[in-house]
Amino acid sequence: MGFLNSYDITASALTAERFRVDIISQNLANQNVTRTANGEPYRRKQVVFQERELTFDKALSDADAKLKSGGVIVARVVESQADFVPVYDPTHPDADEDGYVLRSNVNRMEEQFDLMSASSAYYANLTALEVVKAMTMKTLEIGK
């Protein structure tokens, strides 16, 4: 593993966590949507991360792999299959014959917790980036 791979690994984590924050923001923005294009309420979306692995054999055989070693990628975004929340509101245009409206399966508290977790991971990676940057600067000073 080369010295500069630390920058690549940290950058992949920063990109992944920023994407996670974007999805959480989308969930919070759409939590009150009762009808989407498919006729259902908005479904909560979740980000699935995957290790961007690199085996020793691949590193030796693939020169390009040295630039893409380690780190994390967004594997996919999945929709939560949790039940929608029925709310009694007979005046709502989407209410059924019993007066219930199906609301999104987005839980504000869960989203806020996920947002704090993503923010903490993002800032932890920024700190790691600062450490690598400081090490690089010290290394360059040695050569003077």
N, CA, C and O atoms as a MOPAC input file, in Angstrom:
PM7 MOZYME 1SCF
protein

 N      0.84300 1    -1.18400 1     0.00000 1
 C      0.00000 1     0.00000 1     0.00000 1
 C      0.88100 1     1.23700 1     0.00000 1
 O      1.75000 1     1.38800 1     0.85800 1
 N      0.66000 1     2.10100 1    -0.94000 1
 C      1.45700 1     3.30700 1    -1.05100 1
 C      1.03700 1     4.36900 1    -0.05300 1
 O     -0.05500 1     4.31900 1     0.51200 1
 N      1.90800 1     5.31400 1     0.14800 1
 C      1.65100 1     6.39200 1     1.10500 1
 C      0.42300 1     7.22300 1     0.71900 1
 O     -0.35600 1     7.63200 1     1.57900 1
 N      0.26500 1     7.46300 1    -0.56800 1
 C     -0.84200 1     8.29900 1    -1.02000 1
 C     -2.19300 1     7.59100 1    -0.97900 1
 O     -3.22500 1     8.24000 1    -1.15000 1
 N     -2.21300 1     6.27300 1    -0.75500 1
 C     -3.48500 1     5.56400 1    -0.63200 1
 C     -4.29600 1     6.06300 1     0.56100 1
 O     -5.52400 1     5.97200 1     0.56300 1
 N     -3.61500 1     6.58400 1     1.56600 1
 C     -4.33600 1     7.13000 1     2.72800 1
 C     -5.26500 1     8.25000 1     2.31100 1
 O     -6.37500 1     8.36300 1     2.83100 1
 N     -4.82700 1     9.07600 1     1.38100 1
 C     -5.69600 1    10.14200 1     0.87100 1
 C     -6.90100 1     9.55900 1     0.14000 1
 O     -8.02300 1    10.03900 1     0.29800 1
 N     -6.66000 1     8.52200 1    -0.65900 1
 C     -7.72800 1     7.90700 1    -1.44000 1
 C     -8.75800 1     7.23100 1    -0.53800 1
 O     -9.96200 1     7.34700 1    -0.77100 1
 N     -8.29200 1     6.53300 1     0.48000 1
 C     -9.20000 1     5.85300 1     1.40400 1
 C    -10.05500 1     6.86000 1     2.14600 1
 O    -11.26800 1     6.68700 1     2.26000 1
 N     -9.43300 1     7.90500 1     2.64800 1
 C    -10.16400 1     8.93700 1     3.37500 1
 C    -11.14800 1     9.66200 1     2.46100 1
 O    -12.26800 1     9.96800 1     2.86900 1
 N    -10.73300 1     9.93500 1     1.23400 1
 C    -11.62800 1    10.60700 1     0.28200 1
 C    -12.83600 1     9.74000 1    -0.04100 1
 O    -13.94400 1    10.25500 1    -0.19000 1
 N    -12.63700 1     8.43100 1    -0.15000 1
 C    -13.77800 1     7.55100 1    -0.43800 1
 C    -14.76600 1     7.56200 1     0.72900 1
 O    -15.97800 1     7.54400 1     0.51600 1
 N    -14.25600 1     7.59200 1     1.94600 1
 C    -15.13200 1     7.63800 1     3.11900 1
 C    -15.88100 1     8.96800 1     3.19700 1
 O    -17.06800 1     8.99200 1     3.52500 1
 N    -15.20300 1    10.06400 1     2.90000 1
 C    -15.86200 1    11.37100 1     2.90000 1
 C    -16.97600 1    11.43000 1     1.85600 1
 O    -18.05900 1    11.94900 1     2.12500 1
 N    -16.70900 1    10.90100 1     0.67700 1
 C    -17.71000 1    10.89100 1    -0.38700 1
 C    -18.90600 1    10.03400 1     0.00500 1
 O    -20.05100 1    10.43500 1    -0.20200 1
 N    -18.64900 1     8.85700 1     0.57000 1
 C    -19.73000 1     7.95500 1     0.96700 1
 C    -20.59500 1     8.57600 1     2.06800 1
 O    -21.82200 1     8.49900 1     2.00600 1
 N    -19.97400 1     9.18300 1     3.06100 1
 C    -20.74100 1     9.79100 1     4.16200 1
 C    -21.52500 1    11.01200 1     3.68800 1
 O    -22.63300 1    11.25900 1     4.16300 1
 N    -20.95700 1    11.77800 1     2.75300 1
 C    -21.69900 1    12.91400 1     2.20200 1
 C    -22.93800 1    12.42500 1     1.46000 1
 O    -24.00400 1    13.03200 1     1.56500 1
 N    -22.80600 1    11.34000 1     0.71700 1
 C    -23.94400 1    10.75200 1     0.01700 1
 C    -24.99800 1    10.27500 1     1.01700 1
 O    -26.19600 1    10.45000 1     0.79600 1
 N    -24.54300 1     9.67300 1     2.11600 1
 C    -25.46800 1     9.21900 1     3.16500 1
 C    -26.23800 1    10.39800 1     3.75600 1
 O    -27.44000 1    10.29200 1     4.00400 1
 N    -25.55800 1    11.51100 1     3.98100 1
 C    -26.23200 1    12.71100 1     4.49100 1
 C    -27.26700 1    13.21600 1     3.47900 1
 O    -28.34700 1    13.65900 1     3.86700 1
 N    -26.94300 1    13.14900 1     2.19200 1
 C    -27.89000 1    13.56300 1     1.15300 1
 C    -29.15400 1    12.70300 1     1.18800 1
 O    -30.26000 1    13.22800 1     1.05600 1
 N    -29.00300 1    11.39800 1     1.36300 1
 C    -30.16300 1    10.49700 1     1.41500 1
 C    -30.98400 1    10.75800 1     2.67400 1
 O    -32.21300 1    10.75800 1     2.61800 1
 N    -30.33000 1    10.97500 1     3.79100 1
 C    -31.04700 1    11.29800 1     5.03300 1
 C    -31.82500 1    12.59900 1     4.86400 1
 O    -32.96900 1    12.69800 1     5.30700 1
 N    -31.21800 1    13.58700 1     4.23300 1
 C    -31.90600 1    14.86400 1     3.98300 1
 C    -33.11900 1    14.65500 1     3.09400 1
 O    -34.16700 1    15.26300 1     3.31200 1
 N    -32.97800 1    13.79600 1     2.09300 1
 C    -34.10500 1    13.48200 1     1.21500 1
 C    -35.23300 1    12.82100 1     2.01000 1
 O    -36.40500 1    13.13900 1     1.80800 1
 N    -34.88400 1    11.91000 1     2.90700 1
 C    -35.89300 1    11.26100 1     3.74700 1
 C    -36.64000 1    12.27900 1     4.60600 1
 O    -37.86700 1    12.25400 1     4.69100 1
 N    -35.89000 1    13.16700 1     5.23500 1
 C    -36.52600 1    14.17800 1     6.08800 1
 C    -37.40300 1    15.13000 1     5.27900 1
 O    -38.47000 1    15.53800 1     5.73900 1
 N    -36.96000 1    15.47800 1     4.09400 1
 C    -37.73300 1    16.40000 1     3.26000 1
 C    -39.03600 1    15.77000 1     2.77600 1
 O    -40.02200 1    16.47400 1     2.55600 1
 N    -39.04500 1    14.46000 1     2.61000 1
 C    -40.22000 1    13.78200 1     2.06100 1
 C    -41.04400 1    13.02300 1     3.09100 1
 O    -41.91000 1    12.23300 1     2.71700 1
 N    -40.79900 1    13.23900 1     4.35400 1
 C    -41.49000 1    12.45700 1     5.38300 1
 C    -42.99900 1    12.68700 1     5.42100 1
 O    -43.73000 1    11.84400 1     5.94100 1
 N    -43.47400 1    13.79200 1     4.89000 1
 C    -44.91600 1    14.06600 1     4.89500 1
 C    -45.59000 1    13.80800 1     3.54900 1
 O    -46.76200 1    14.13900 1     3.37100 1
 N    -44.86600 1    13.22400 1     2.61000 1
 C    -45.43100 1    12.93500 1     1.28900 1
 C    -46.32500 1    11.70400 1     1.40900 1
 O    -45.86400 1    10.63300 1     1.80500 1
 N    -47.59000 1    11.85500 1     1.07100 1
 C    -48.54200 1    10.75400 1     1.18300 1
 C    -48.78600 1    10.04000 1    -0.14100 1
 O    -49.38200 1     8.96300 1    -0.17000 1
 N    -48.32200 1    10.64300 1    -1.24200 1
 C    -48.51400 1     9.99000 1    -2.54100 1
 C    -47.35000 1    10.33600 1    -3.46000 1
 O    -47.08100 1    11.50500 1    -3.73700 1
 N    -46.66800 1     9.29600 1    -3.92500 1
 C    -45.57900 1     9.46600 1    -4.88900 1
 C    -46.09300 1     9.05800 1    -6.26800 1
 O    -47.28700 1     8.81100 1    -6.44000 1
 N    -45.20900 1     8.98900 1    -7.23300 1
 C    -45.59900 1     8.63800 1    -8.60200 1
 C    -46.22100 1     7.24600 1    -8.68700 1
 O    -47.06000 1     6.99400 1    -9.55200 1
 N    -45.81000 1     6.33000 1    -7.78400 1
 C    -46.38500 1     4.97700 1    -7.82100 1
 C    -47.65500 1     4.85500 1    -6.98200 1
 O    -48.20000 1     3.75800 1    -6.85100 1
 N    -48.13500 1     5.96200 1    -6.41100 1
 C    -49.38800 1     5.97000 1    -5.65500 1
 C    -49.24400 1     5.67900 1    -4.17500 1
 O    -50.21700 1     5.80000 1    -3.43000 1
 N    -48.06400 1     5.30000 1    -3.73200 1
 C    -47.82400 1     5.01300 1    -2.31800 1
 C    -47.21400 1     6.22100 1    -1.62700 1
 O    -46.73200 1     7.13800 1    -2.29200 1
 N    -47.23100 1     6.23100 1    -0.28800 1
 C    -46.46700 1     7.25300 1     0.42900 1
 C    -44.96800 1     7.06000 1     0.18000 1
 O    -44.53000 1     6.01400 1    -0.29900 1
 N    -44.21300 1     8.07600 1     0.51200 1
 C    -42.75900 1     8.01900 1     0.35100 1
 C    -42.19500 1     6.91100 1     1.22500 1
 O    -42.59400 1     6.76800 1     2.38100 1
 N    -41.27600 1     6.13200 1     0.68500 1
 C    -40.58500 1     5.08000 1     1.43500 1
 C    -39.18700 1     5.56200 1     1.83100 1
 O    -38.45000 1     6.13800 1     1.03100 1
 N    -38.85800 1     5.30600 1     3.08000 1
 C    -37.53000 1     5.66100 1     3.59200 1
 C    -36.45000 1     4.94700 1     2.79100 1
 O    -36.57600 1     3.76500 1     2.47000 1
 N    -35.39000 1     5.68000 1     2.47400 1
 C    -34.25400 1     5.11500 1     1.75600 1
 C    -33.07300 1     4.98100 1     2.71000 1
 O    -32.87700 1     5.80600 1     3.60300 1
 N    -32.29100 1     3.92400 1     2.50000 1
 C    -31.11600 1     3.68500 1     3.31900 1
 C    -29.93100 1     3.36100 1     2.41500 1
 O    -30.08200 1     2.72200 1     1.37400 1
 N    -28.76100 1     3.81000 1     2.82900 1
 C    -27.53200 1     3.61100 1     2.06700 1
 C    -26.81800 1     2.36600 1     2.57800 1
 O    -26.69000 1     2.15700 1     3.78500 1
 N    -26.35600 1     1.54800 1     1.64100 1
 C    -25.57800 1     0.35800 1     1.98500 1
 C    -24.14900 1     0.58600 1     1.49400 1
 O    -23.90800 1     0.78700 1     0.30300 1
 N    -23.20900 1     0.55000 1     2.44100 1
 C    -21.80300 1     0.70300 1     2.10500 1
 C    -21.17500 1    -0.65800 1     1.85600 1
 O    -21.64600 1    -1.68300 1     2.34900 1
 N    -20.10400 1    -0.64000 1     1.08100 1
 C    -19.35700 1    -1.86600 1     0.81900 1
 C    -17.87400 1    -1.52600 1     0.81400 1
 O    -17.46300 1    -0.46300 1     0.34800 1
 N    -17.09500 1    -2.43600 1     1.33100 1
 C    -15.64800 1    -2.26000 1     1.32900 1
 C    -15.13600 1    -2.30100 1    -0.10400 1
 O    -15.51900 1    -3.16100 1    -0.89700 1
 N    -14.27300 1    -1.36200 1    -0.41100 1
 C    -13.59900 1    -1.37400 1    -1.70800 1
 C    -12.29900 1    -2.13600 1    -1.48300 1
 O    -11.23700 1    -1.55800 1    -1.25500 1
 N    -12.42900 1    -3.44900 1    -1.55500 1
 C    -11.30400 1    -4.28900 1    -1.16100 1
 C    -10.26500 1    -4.41200 1    -2.26500 1
 O    -10.53400 1    -4.22100 1    -3.45100 1
 N     -9.09400 1    -4.73200 1    -1.82000 1
 C     -7.98700 1    -4.93500 1    -2.73500 1
 C     -7.15200 1    -6.08300 1    -2.19100 1
 O     -6.62800 1    -6.00700 1    -1.07900 1
 N     -7.03000 1    -7.13200 1    -2.96600 1
 C     -6.20400 1    -8.25000 1    -2.54200 1
 C     -4.75700 1    -7.98800 1    -2.94100 1
 O     -4.48300 1    -7.16200 1    -3.81100 1
 N     -3.86400 1    -8.67700 1    -2.31700 1
 C     -2.44600 1    -8.50800 1    -2.60900 1
 C     -2.14400 1    -8.88900 1    -4.05900 1
 O     -1.38100 1    -8.20700 1    -4.74300 1
 N     -2.75000 1    -9.98600 1    -4.52000 1
 C     -2.53700 1   -10.42800 1    -5.90400 1
 C     -3.02200 1    -9.38100 1    -6.90100 1
 O     -2.36500 1    -9.11200 1    -7.90700 1
 N     -4.17400 1    -8.79700 1    -6.60900 1
 C     -4.71500 1    -7.78700 1    -7.51700 1
 C     -3.82700 1    -6.54700 1    -7.54500 1
 O     -3.63800 1    -5.93400 1    -8.59600 1
 N     -3.28600 1    -6.18300 1    -6.39000 1
 C     -2.40100 1    -5.01800 1    -6.32500 1
 C     -1.14300 1    -5.23100 1    -7.15000 1
 O     -0.63300 1    -4.29900 1    -7.77200 1
 N     -0.64400 1    -6.46700 1    -7.15200 1
 C      0.55900 1    -6.76000 1    -7.91800 1
 C      0.29500 1    -6.83400 1    -9.41900 1
 O      1.14400 1    -6.45700 1   -10.22600 1
 N     -0.89200 1    -7.32400 1    -9.78700 1
 C     -1.16400 1    -7.55000 1   -11.20000 1
 C     -1.81500 1    -6.37200 1   -11.90100 1
 O     -1.73200 1    -6.26300 1   -13.12500 1
 N     -2.45300 1    -5.49800 1   -11.16100 1
 C     -3.21300 1    -4.41300 1   -11.77700 1
 C     -2.64400 1    -3.06900 1   -11.32700 1
 O     -2.82300 1    -2.66800 1   -10.17700 1
 N     -1.97000 1    -2.38800 1   -12.22100 1
 C     -1.35300 1    -1.10000 1   -11.87300 1
 C     -2.39900 1    -0.07800 1   -11.48700 1
 O     -2.16000 1     0.74800 1   -10.60600 1
 N     -3.57000 1    -0.11900 1   -12.14000 1
 C     -4.63700 1     0.83100 1   -11.82900 1
 C     -5.21700 1     0.58100 1   -10.44600 1
 O     -5.72300 1     1.51000 1    -9.81600 1
 N     -5.15500 1    -0.65500 1    -9.96200 1
 C     -5.70600 1    -0.99300 1    -8.65000 1
 C     -4.97700 1    -0.24800 1    -7.54100 1
 O     -5.56200 1     0.03100 1    -6.49500 1
 N     -3.71700 1     0.07500 1    -7.75800 1
 C     -2.96600 1     0.79400 1    -6.73600 1
 C     -3.56900 1     2.16700 1    -6.47400 1
 O     -3.40100 1     2.73100 1    -5.39300 1
 N     -4.27100 1     2.70000 1    -7.46600 1
 C     -4.91300 1     4.00000 1    -7.28900 1
 C     -6.28700 1     3.87500 1    -6.65600 1
 O     -6.85800 1     4.87400 1    -6.21800 1
 N     -6.83300 1     2.65200 1    -6.60000 1
 C     -8.18900 1     2.46100 1    -6.09300 1
 C     -8.21500 1     1.44300 1    -4.97000 1
 O     -9.17000 1     0.67300 1    -4.86400 1
 N     -7.20800 1     1.42000 1    -4.14400 1
 C     -7.13500 1     0.40600 1    -3.10900 1
 C     -7.81600 1     0.86500 1    -1.83400 1
 O     -7.75700 1     2.03600 1    -1.45700 1
 N     -8.46100 1    -0.08400 1    -1.18300 1
 C     -9.07300 1     0.17200 1     0.10300 1
 C    -10.17800 1     1.20100 1     0.03900 1
 O    -10.51900 1     1.71000 1    -1.02900 1
 N    -10.72000 1     1.49200 1     1.18200 1
 C    -11.76800 1     2.49800 1     1.26100 1
 C    -13.15600 1     1.89700 1     1.23700 1
 O    -13.34900 1     0.71900 1     1.53700 1
 N    -14.11500 1     2.72700 1     0.87700 1
 C    -15.52200 1     2.33200 1     0.92400 1
 C    -16.23800 1     2.88900 1    -0.30100 1
 O    -15.86100 1     3.93200 1    -0.83600 1
 N    -17.26900 1     2.18300 1    -0.73400 1
 C    -18.12000 1     2.66900 1    -1.81800 1
 C    -19.57200 1     2.52200 1    -1.38700 1
 O    -19.88800 1     1.75300 1    -0.47900 1
 N    -20.43900 1     3.25800 1    -2.04000 1
 C    -21.86900 1     3.08300 1    -1.83600 1
 C    -22.28800 1     1.94300 1    -2.74700 1
 O    -22.26500 1     2.07800 1    -3.97000 1
 N    -22.67300 1     0.81300 1    -2.14900 1
 C    -23.05300 1    -0.36600 1    -2.93000 1
 C    -24.41600 1    -0.16700 1    -3.57100 1
 O    -24.61400 1    -0.48300 1    -4.74400 1
 N    -25.35600 1     0.36000 1    -2.79000 1
 C    -26.70800 1     0.59200 1    -3.30800 1
 C    -27.51800 1     1.40800 1    -2.30300 1
 O    -27.12100 1     1.59600 1    -1.15300 1
 N    -28.64400 1     1.87400 1    -2.77200 1
 C    -29.62000 1     2.54900 1    -1.91600 1
 C    -30.86900 1     1.67500 1    -1.92400 1
 O    -31.41800 1     1.37200 1    -2.98300 1
 N    -31.31000 1     1.27500 1    -0.74500 1
 C    -32.48000 1     0.39800 1    -0.64500 1
 C    -33.63000 1     1.14900 1     0.00400 1
 O    -33.42800 1     2.06400 1     0.80300 1
 N    -34.83600 1     0.74400 1    -0.35700 1
 C    -36.03600 1     1.32600 1     0.25300 1
 C    -36.46400 1     0.45300 1     1.42300 1
 O    -36.47900 1    -0.77300 1     1.32200 1
 N    -36.80700 1     1.08400 1     2.51800 1
 C    -37.27800 1     0.37700 1     3.69800 1
 C    -38.62400 1    -0.28100 1     3.39800 1
 O    -39.48800 1     0.31300 1     2.75300 1
 N    -38.78500 1    -1.49700 1     3.86700 1
 C    -40.04600 1    -2.21700 1     3.67600 1
 C    -40.92300 1    -2.15900 1     4.92200 1
 O    -41.89000 1    -2.91200 1     5.04100 1
 N    -40.58700 1    -1.26700 1     5.84500 1
 C    -41.41000 1    -1.08600 1     7.03800 1
 C    -42.79900 1    -0.60000 1     6.63200 1
 O    -42.97600 1     0.03800 1     5.59400 1
 N    -43.76800 1    -0.91700 1     7.47000 1
 C    -45.15200 1    -0.53300 1     7.17300 1
 C    -45.32000 1     0.97700 1     7.21600 1
 O    -44.63800 1     1.67600 1     7.96500 1
 N    -46.24600 1     1.46300 1     6.39000 1
 C    -46.61100 1     2.86800 1     6.45000 1
 C    -47.43000 1     3.11000 1     7.71700 1
 O    -48.00300 1     2.18100 1     8.28600 1
 N    -47.47600 1     4.35200 1     8.14300 1
 C    -48.16600 1     4.71000 1     9.38200 1
 C    -49.55400 1     5.25000 1     9.05400 1
 O    -49.67400 1     6.28800 1     8.40300 1
 N    -50.61400 1     4.55100 1     9.50200 1
 C    -51.96200 1     5.08100 1     9.26100 1
 C    -52.29600 1     6.19000 1    10.26500 1
 O    -52.10000 1     6.02900 1    11.46900 1
 N    -52.79600 1     7.30300 1     9.75700 1
 C    -53.16500 1     8.44700 1    10.59600 1
 C    -54.60500 1     8.81600 1    10.26500 1
 O    -54.97700 1     8.91500 1     9.09600 1
 N    -55.41300 1     9.01800 1    11.30700 1
 C    -56.81500 1     9.37500 1    11.08600 1
 C    -56.90900 1    10.85800 1    10.72900 1
 O    -56.62100 1    11.72400 1    11.55400 1
 N    -57.31100 1    11.13400 1     9.50400 1
 C    -57.48200 1    12.50400 1     9.01100 1
 C    -58.48200 1    12.46400 1     7.85800 1
 O    -58.09300 1    12.44600 1     6.69100 1
 N    -59.78400 1    12.45000 1     8.19400 1
 C    -60.80200 1    12.29400 1     7.13900 1
 C    -60.86400 1    13.46500 1     6.16200 1
 O    -61.47300 1    13.34000 1     5.09900 1
 N    -60.25000 1    14.59800 1     6.49400 1
 C    -60.28500 1    15.75000 1     5.58800 1
 C    -59.16200 1    15.72100 1     4.55600 1
 O    -59.15800 1    16.51900 1     3.61800 1
 N    -58.21600 1    14.81100 1     4.72500 1
 C    -57.07900 1    14.73400 1     3.80600 1
 C    -57.53100 1    14.15100 1     2.46800 1
 O    -58.31300 1    13.20000 1     2.45200 1
 N    -57.06100 1    14.69300 1     1.35200 1
 C    -57.46900 1    14.18100 1     0.03800 1
 C    -57.09100 1    12.72200 1    -0.22400 1
 O    -57.72400 1    12.06500 1    -1.05000 1
 N    -56.07900 1    12.21100 1     0.46000 1
 C    -55.66100 1    10.82700 1     0.26800 1
 C    -56.26800 1     9.87300 1     1.29300 1
 O    -55.85900 1     8.71400 1     1.36800 1
 N    -57.22600 1    10.33400 1     2.07400 1
 C    -57.84400 1     9.48800 1     3.09500 1
 C    -58.69200 1     8.39900 1     2.44000 1
 O    -59.32500 1     8.62000 1     1.40800 1
 N    -58.69200 1     7.21100 1     3.06500 1
 C    -59.53100 1     6.12700 1     2.55500 1
 C    -60.96100 1     6.30000 1     3.05800 1
 O    -61.28400 1     7.31000 1     3.68400 1
 N    -61.81500 1     5.31700 1     2.78600 1
 C    -63.23300 1     5.43200 1     3.16300 1
 C    -63.44800 1     5.46200 1     4.67000 1
 O    -64.49900 1     5.90400 1     5.13500 1
 N    -62.44300 1     4.98700 1     5.45300 1
 C    -62.53800 1     5.02800 1     6.91100 1
 C    -61.91400 1     6.29800 1     7.49400 1
 O    -61.94500 1     6.49800 1     8.70900 1
 N    -61.34400 1     7.16300 1     6.63500 1
 C    -60.75200 1     8.41600 1     7.08800 1
 C    -59.27900 1     8.33500 1     7.43000 1
 O    -58.72600 1     9.28000 1     7.99300 1
 N    -58.62600 1     7.21600 1     7.10100 1
 C    -57.20900 1     7.05400 1     7.41800 1
 C    -56.33200 1     7.37400 1     6.20700 1
 O    -56.64900 1     7.03100 1     5.06800 1
 N    -55.22100 1     8.04300 1     6.50000 1
 C    -54.22100 1     8.37400 1     5.48400 1
 C    -52.95700 1     7.59900 1     5.83700 1
 O    -52.52900 1     7.58000 1     6.99100 1
 N    -52.37100 1     6.96900 1     4.84100 1
 C    -51.09300 1     6.29200 1     5.06700 1
 C    -49.97100 1     7.31600 1     4.95400 1
 O    -49.83700 1     8.00500 1     3.94200 1
 N    -49.17600 1     7.40200 1     6.00100 1
 C    -48.02900 1     8.30900 1     6.03300 1
 C    -46.74800 1     7.53600 1     5.76100 1
 O    -46.71000 1     6.31000 1     5.86400 1
 N    -45.72600 1     8.25600 1     5.42100 1
 C    -44.40900 1     7.69300 1     5.11900 1
 C    -43.87500 1     6.88200 1     6.29500 1
 O    -44.24700 1     7.12000 1     7.44400 1
 N    -43.00500 1     5.92800 1     6.00100 1
 C    -42.37800 1     5.13500 1     7.05400 1
 C    -41.08800 1     5.77600 1     7.56600 1
 O    -40.26100 1     5.10500 1     8.18400 1
 N    -40.92000 1     7.06100 1     7.31000 1
 C    -39.75400 1     7.79800 1     7.80400 1
 C    -40.00200 1     8.17900 1     9.26200 1
 O    -41.02000 1     8.78700 1     9.59400 1
 N    -39.05900 1     7.81300 1    10.12100 1
 C    -39.12000 1     8.16400 1    11.53600 1
 C    -38.11800 1     9.29200 1    11.77200 1
 O    -36.91300 1     9.10200 1    11.60600 1
 N    -38.61300 1    10.45300 1    12.15400 1
 C    -37.75500 1    11.63300 1    12.31300 1
 C    -36.61800 1    11.40100 1    13.30400 1
 O    -35.48500 1    11.81500 1    13.05600 1
 N    -36.90900 1    10.74700 1    14.41700 1
 C    -35.86300 1    10.51200 1    15.42600 1
 C    -34.77200 1     9.58500 1    14.87800 1
 O    -33.58500 1     9.80300 1    15.11900 1
 N    -35.17900 1     8.56700 1    14.15300 1
 C    -34.20700 1     7.64800 1    13.56200 1
 C    -33.34200 1     8.37300 1    12.53200 1
 O    -32.13500 1     8.14100 1    12.45200 1
 N    -33.95600 1     9.24200 1    11.75400 1
 C    -33.20200 1    10.00700 1    10.75400 1
 C    -32.22800 1    10.96800 1    11.42500 1
 O    -31.10000 1    11.13800 1    10.96100 1
 N    -32.65700 1    11.59100 1    12.50700 1
 C    -31.76900 1    12.50900 1    13.21700 1
 C    -30.57500 1    11.77000 1    13.81700 1
 O    -29.44800 1    12.26600 1    13.80200 1
 N    -30.84200 1    10.57300 1    14.34600 1
 C    -29.74400 1     9.75800 1    14.87600 1
 C    -28.78400 1     9.36900 1    13.75700 1
 O    -27.56700 1     9.46300 1    13.92100 1
 N    -29.32800 1     8.93200 1    12.61600 1
 C    -28.48000 1     8.57100 1    11.47200 1
 C    -27.68400 1     9.77200 1    10.97500 1
 O    -26.52600 1     9.63400 1    10.58000 1
 N    -28.30600 1    10.95500 1    10.99700 1
 C    -27.61700 1    12.17000 1    10.56600 1
 C    -26.45400 1    12.50000 1    11.49800 1
 O    -25.38100 1    12.88800 1    11.03700 1
 N    -26.66300 1    12.34900 1    12.80500 1
 C    -25.57300 1    12.58300 1    13.76000 1
 C    -24.45500 1    11.56400 1    13.55000 1
 O    -23.27500 1    11.90900 1    13.62000 1
 N    -24.82400 1    10.31800 1    13.29300 1
 C    -23.83000 1     9.27300 1    13.05500 1
 C    -23.02200 1     9.55500 1    11.79100 1
 O    -21.79800 1     9.42300 1    11.79200 1
 N    -23.70300 1     9.94300 1    10.71600 1
 C    -23.02200 1    10.25400 1     9.45900 1
 C    -22.12200 1    11.47800 1     9.62000 1
 O    -21.01000 1    11.50800 1     9.09200 1
 N    -22.59800 1    12.47300 1    10.34200 1
 C    -21.80000 1    13.68200 1    10.57300 1
 C    -20.54600 1    13.36000 1    11.38300 1
 O    -19.46200 1    13.85900 1    11.08200 1
 N    -20.69800 1    12.52900 1    12.40900 1
 C    -19.54400 1    12.13800 1    13.22600 1
 C    -18.52400 1    11.37100 1    12.39600 1
 O    -17.32200 1    11.60700 1    12.51600 1
 N    -18.99300 1    10.46100 1    11.56000 1
 C    -18.07700 1     9.69800 1    10.70100 1
 C    -17.38900 1    10.62100 1     9.71000 1
 O    -16.20300 1    10.45700 1     9.42400 1
 N    -18.12600 1    11.58800 1     9.18500 1
 C    -17.55100 1    12.53200 1     8.22700 1
 C    -16.42600 1    13.33400 1     8.89400 1
 O    -15.33800 1    13.47300 1     8.33300 1
 N    -16.69700 1    13.85700 1    10.09000 1
 C    -15.68800 1    14.65900 1    10.77900 1
 C    -14.50800 1    13.81400 1    11.25400 1
 O    -13.38100 1    14.30500 1    11.30500 1
 N    -14.75200 1    12.55900 1    11.60000 1
 C    -13.64800 1    11.67000 1    11.96000 1
 C    -12.72100 1    11.46700 1    10.76000 1
 O    -11.50000 1    11.43400 1    10.90800 1
 N    -13.30800 1    11.33300 1     9.58500 1
 C    -12.48900 1    11.17900 1     8.37900 1
 C    -11.77300 1    12.47500 1     8.02000 1
 O    -10.65900 1    12.43900 1     7.49600 1
 N    -12.39600 1    13.61600 1     8.29300 1
 C    -11.69400 1    14.88900 1     8.09100 1
 C    -10.48000 1    14.98700 1     9.00900 1
 O     -9.42400 1    15.47800 1     8.60800 1
 N    -10.64100 1    14.51500 1    10.24400 1
 C     -9.52900 1    14.50700 1    11.18600 1
 C     -8.40900 1    13.58900 1    10.69100 1
 O     -7.22900 1    13.93200 1    10.77000 1
 N     -8.79300 1    12.42800 1    10.18600 1
 C     -7.78800 1    11.50700 1     9.63400 1
 C     -7.06600 1    12.15200 1     8.45200 1
 O     -5.85500 1    11.99200 1     8.29500 1
 N     -7.81200 1    12.87800 1     7.62700 1
 C     -7.20700 1    13.56600 1     6.49300 1
 C     -6.21400 1    14.62300 1     6.96200 1
 O     -5.15000 1    14.78100 1     6.36300 1
 N     -6.54700 1    15.33800 1     8.01500 1
 C     -5.63300 1    16.34300 1     8.56900 1
 C     -4.35900 1    15.69600 1     9.10600 1
 O     -3.27200 1    16.25600 1     8.96400 1
 N     -4.48600 1    14.51900 1     9.72300 1
 C     -3.31200 1    13.80900 1    10.23600 1
 C     -2.40600 1    13.38900 1     9.08100 1
 O     -1.18800 1    13.55700 1     9.14900 1
 N     -2.99800 1    12.84500 1     8.03100 1
 C     -2.20600 1    12.43300 1     6.86400 1
 C     -1.54700 1    13.64900 1     6.22400 1
 O     -0.39900 1    13.58200 1     5.78600 1
 N     -2.26700 1    14.74500 1     6.17200 1
 C     -1.70700 1    15.98300 1     5.60900 1
 C     -0.52300 1    16.47200 1     6.45100 1
 O      0.50000 1    16.88500 1     5.90600 1
 N     -0.66500 1    16.42300 1     7.77400 1
 C      0.42600 1    16.84500 1     8.65400 1
 C      1.63800 1    15.93100 1     8.49000 1
 O      2.77500 1    16.40200 1     8.48900 1
 N      1.39800 1    14.62700 1     8.35200 1
 C      2.50300 1    13.69000 1     8.13600 1
 C      3.20100 1    13.98500 1     6.81500 1
 O      4.42700 1    13.91600 1     6.72700 1
 N      2.42600 1    14.31200 1     5.79400 1
 C      3.01900 1    14.64500 1     4.49400 1
 C      3.89400 1    15.88400 1     4.59700 1
 O      4.99900 1    15.92500 1     4.05500 1
 N      3.39400 1    16.88400 1     5.29200 1
 C      4.15100 1    18.12200 1     5.46500 1
 C      5.45200 1    17.87100 1     6.23000 1
 O      6.49700 1    18.41600 1     5.87100 1
 N      5.39400 1    17.05200 1     7.27800 1
 C      6.59500 1    16.73800 1     8.05300 1
 C      7.60000 1    15.97100 1     7.18300 1
 O      8.80800 1    16.19500 1     7.26500 1
 N      7.08300 1    15.07400 1     6.35700 1
 C      7.96200 1    14.32300 1     5.45700 1
 C      8.67000 1    15.25300 1     4.48500 1
 O      9.85900 1    15.08700 1     4.21400 1
 N      7.94000 1    16.23000 1     3.96000 1
 C      8.54100 1    17.18800 1     3.03000 1
 C      9.57400 1    18.06900 1     3.72400 1
 O     10.55400 1    18.48200 1     3.10400 1
 N      9.35900 1    18.36000 1     5.01400 1
 C     10.31800 1    19.17100 1     5.76700 1
 C     11.62300 1    18.42500 1     5.99400 1
 O     12.68500 1    19.04000 1     6.09200 1
 N     11.54600 1    17.09800 1     6.07800 1
 C     12.75800 1    16.30100 1     6.27900 1
 C     13.71200 1    16.48100 1     5.09700 1
 O     14.93000 1    16.50600 1     5.27200 1
 N     13.15900 1    16.60500 1     3.91400 1
 C     13.96300 1    16.71600 1     2.71600 1
 C     14.64900 1    18.07800 1     2.54700 1
 O     15.46600 1    18.23900 1     1.64100 1
 N     14.34300 1    19.03700 1     3.38000 1
 C     14.94500 1    20.37700 1     3.24500 1
 C     16.34600 1    20.41600 1     3.71800 1
 O     16.98500 1    21.46700 1     3.66900 1

